[in-house]
């Protein structure tokens, strides 16, 4: 896992969807990161850092179905988020 820093954005790995989150505070060594909804800034429950991943693929080659994967600038967001209601 790369270094967790305030400002990083993560998208949900849950196939049913979930919020995009932005890290607002993290102290190295802590087990949780403070986060807000990346779209509207509303506060969310702290997230265990073990749920924050760099890759959407596990070590065994499967797609992650839980936790959050880092959203890197220039990469597409979950295509379902681009669809209108």
Buried (B, 14 or more C-beta within 10 A) or exposed (E): EEEBEEEBBBBBBBEEEBBBBBBBEBEEEEEBBBBBEBEEEEEBEBBEBEBBBEEBEEEEEEEBEEBBBBBEEEEEEBEEEEEEE
